[in-house]
């Protein structure tokens, strides 16, 4: 999608064939199971199934052109991956022009292999970017816990705690320092599961620079160069591209 473009309900005249839009977007949803590079764009397009506009249709055709130009693109799973969970959590604050809700994104790696990812609009409006990032952390911490329990059932042996990366300093301080919780009572109680799981040593929360935050690709449109760079970090490769 074009950078700094945010689709809205009434951003142009209604599209003449809504059924066609619903049919195509409905099929595109299945691709997000194997193509994390499409997750954010399709998440945006699927919000307007009831009343698509011309701009929504144009954004959808851009996605179709991208898919047509990358037929050999997909996830690569190396055979040398270790049994170690690494997660990346990010959010884009108040970017929905209709509701001012934020978009959360996370991606989980088992060693160097991407095994889980999600791009989703948050259910409530966040009053600050820190709150938005903290909600994203809560969702990511739930995924870390689920993957940990799943691998434990498979009798996988962990050599170290899971790592969860976040590029927002305030969100990390809130999760690590109980003093900050007195200033954040407006955040829903269920978001505080992040700190509880952090104290239980389910994962280690670490900082990361924004330009290498791979979950950034799941929360906002990016320029082609950073988009391609983060795709490589996700393990998405094109078998037809030159070595």
Residue pairs with C-beta under 8 A, 6 or more apart in sequence:
1 40
1 41
1 44
1 59
1 62
1 63
1 221
2 62
2 221
3 220
3 221
3 222
3 223
4 221
5 59
5 221
6 95
6 96
6 97
7 44
7 45
7 47
7 48
7 55
7 56
7 59
8 97
8 98
9 48
9 51
9 53
9 98
10 53
11 53
11 55
11 56
12 53
12 54
12 55
13 53
13 54
14 51
14 52
14 53
14 54
15 21
15 52
15 53
15 54
15 56
15 57
18 50
18 51
18 52
21 48
21 49
21 52
21 56
21 57
21 60
22 49
22 52
24 60
24 64
25 42
25 45
25 46
25 49
25 60
26 49
28 38
28 42
28 45
28 60
28 63
29 42
29 46
31 38
31 42
31 67
32 38
32 39
32 42
32 43
34 74
34 75
35 73
35 74
35 236
36 75
36 107
36 114
36 117
36 217
36 218
36 234
36 236
37 73
37 217
37 227
37 231
37 234
37 236
38 63
38 66
38 67
39 105
39 117
39 118
39 119
39 218
40 103
40 105
40 119
40 217
40 218
40 219
40 220
40 221
41 59
41 63
41 221
42 63
43 103
43 119
43 120
43 121
44 59
45 56
45 59
45 60
45 63
47 121
48 56
70 238
71 240
72 238
72 239
72 240
72 241
73 236
73 237
73 238
73 239
74 236
74 237
74 239
75 113
75 114
75 234
75 235
75 236
75 237
76 235
76 236
76 237
77 113
77 235
78 111
78 112
78 113
80 111
80 112
81 110
81 111
81 112
81 113
82 111
82 159
83 110
83 111
83 151
83 156
83 157
83 158
83 159
84 110
84 111
84 158
84 159
84 160
84 162
84 163
85 108
85 109
85 110
85 144
85 147
85 148
85 151
85 158
85 162
85 163
85 203
86 108
86 109
86 162
86 163
86 164
86 165
87 106
87 107
87 108
87 109
87 140
87 143
87 144
87 162
87 163
87 164
87 165
87 203
88 106
88 107
88 108
88 140
88 164
88 165
88 166
88 208
88 213
88 214
88 215
89 104
89 105
89 106
89 133
89 136
89 137
89 139
89 140
89 164
89 165
89 166
89 215
90 104
90 105
90 106
90 133
90 136
90 166
90 167
90 213
90 215
90 216
90 218
90 219
91 102
91 103
91 104
91 105
91 122
91 129
91 132
91 133
91 135
91 136
91 219
92 102
92 103
92 105
92 132
92 219
92 220
93 102
93 126
93 128
93 129
93 132
93 133
94 100
94 101
94 102
94 125
94 126
94 132
95 102
95 103
95 220
96 102
96 103
96 121
99 121
99 125
100 125
101 121
101 122
101 123
101 124
101 125
101 126
102 121
102 122
102 125
102 126
102 132
102 135
102 136
103 119
103 120
103 121
103 122
103 218
103 219
103 220
104 118
104 119
104 120
104 121
104 122
104 132
104 135
104 136
104 139
104 219
105 117
105 118
105 119
105 120
105 136
105 215
105 216
105 217
105 218
105 219
106 116
106 117
106 118
106 136
106 139
106 140
106 143
106 215
106 218
107 114
107 116
107 117
107 214
107 215
107 218
107 234
108 114
108 115
108 116
108 117
108 140
108 143
108 144
108 147
109 115
109 235
110 147
110 151
112 235
113 235
114 234
114 235
114 236
115 147
116 143
116 147
117 218
117 234
118 139
118 143
118 218
119 218
119 219
120 139
122 132
122 135
122 136
124 135
124 188
126 132
126 135
127 186
128 170
129 168
129 170
130 168
130 170
130 171
130 174
131 184
131 186
131 187
133 166
133 168
133 170
133 171
134 171
134 174
134 175
134 184
134 187
134 191
134 194
135 187
135 188
135 191
136 166
136 171
137 164
137 166
137 171
137 175
137 194
137 205
138 190
138 191
138 192
138 193
138 194
140 164
141 164
141 193
141 194
141 197
141 198
141 202
141 203
142 193
144 162
144 164
144 197
144 202
144 203
145 197
145 202
147 162
148 158
148 162
148 202
151 158
161 201
161 202
161 203
161 204
162 202
162 203
162 204
163 203
163 204
163 206
164 203
164 204
164 205
164 206
165 206
165 207
165 208
165 213
166 172
166 205
166 206
166 207
166 208
167 207
167 208
167 209
167 210
167 213
169 207
172 205
172 207
173 180
174 180
174 181
174 184
174 195
175 194
175 195
175 198
175 205
176 195
176 198
176 205
178 195
181 192
181 195
197 203
198 205
210 216
211 226
212 233
214 230
214 233
214 234
216 222
216 226
216 230
217 227
217 230
217 231
217 234
222 230
